[in-house]
């Protein structure tokens, strides 16, 4: 799955199957669309989780930044 999403695939393997070339390519494109959807879903879940963790401590991070600036100035 990871190799296919990175572009390591060969359409020539569909030539010698019992199905024709058209259906092989259609199923492969369908698989790739689902694969990209899953990767995007994982990316959005990670960003949401990180934003939630940052949102809980946003006030603390703000105070630490203010204290850091005050010591320099």
C-alpha positions as CSV (number, residue, x, y, z in Angstrom):
1,X,0.0,0.0,0.0
2,X,2.8,2.5,0.9
3,X,4.8,1.7,-2.2
4,X,1.8,2.1,-4.4
5,X,1.0,5.5,-3.0
6,X,4.5,6.6,-3.5
7,X,4.4,5.7,-7.2
8,X,6.0,2.3,-7.3
9,X,3.5,0.5,-9.5
10,X,3.4,-1.1,-12.9
11,X,0.4,-1.2,-15.1
12,X,1.9,-4.0,-17.2
13,X,1.0,-6.6,-14.6
14,X,-2.7,-6.2,-15.7
15,X,-1.9,-7.4,-19.2
16,X,-1.7,-11.2,-18.4
17,X,-4.6,-11.5,-16.0
18,X,-8.0,-13.1,-16.7
19,X,-9.5,-9.6,-16.5
20,X,-8.8,-7.1,-19.2
21,X,-6.5,-4.1,-18.9
22,X,-9.4,-1.6,-18.4
23,X,-10.8,-3.3,-15.3
24,X,-7.3,-3.6,-13.8
25,X,-6.7,0.1,-14.2
26,X,-10.1,1.0,-12.9
27,X,-9.7,-1.1,-9.7
28,X,-6.2,0.3,-9.2
29,X,-7.4,3.9,-9.5
30,X,-10.2,3.1,-7.1
31,X,-7.7,1.6,-4.7
32,X,-5.4,4.7,-5.0
33,X,-8.3,7.0,-4.3
34,X,-9.2,5.1,-1.1
35,X,-5.5,5.0,-0.1
36,X,-5.2,8.8,-0.5
37,X,-8.4,9.3,1.5
38,X,-7.0,7.2,4.3
39,X,-3.7,9.1,4.4
40,X,-5.5,12.4,4.4
41,X,-7.8,11.2,7.2
42,X,-4.7,10.2,9.3
43,X,-3.1,13.6,8.6
44,X,-6.2,15.5,9.7
45,X,-6.5,13.3,12.9
46,X,-2.9,14.0,13.8
47,X,-3.3,17.8,13.3
48,X,-6.5,17.8,15.3
49,X,-4.9,15.9,18.2
50,X,-1.9,18.2,18.2
51,X,-4.2,21.3,18.1
52,X,-6.2,19.9,21.0
53,X,-3.1,19.3,23.1
54,X,-1.8,22.8,22.3
55,X,-5.3,24.4,23.0
56,X,-5.4,22.9,26.5
57,X,-2.0,24.5,27.3
58,X,-2.2,27.7,25.2
59,X,-2.4,30.0,28.3
60,X,0.7,28.3,29.8
61,X,2.6,28.7,26.5
62,X,1.6,32.3,26.2
63,X,2.9,33.0,29.8
64,X,6.2,31.3,29.1
65,X,6.7,33.4,26.0
66,X,5.9,36.6,27.8
67,X,8.4,35.7,30.6
68,X,11.0,34.8,28.1
69,X,10.7,38.2,26.3
70,X,10.7,40.1,29.7
71,X,14.0,38.5,30.7
72,X,15.7,39.7,27.5
73,X,14.3,43.2,27.5
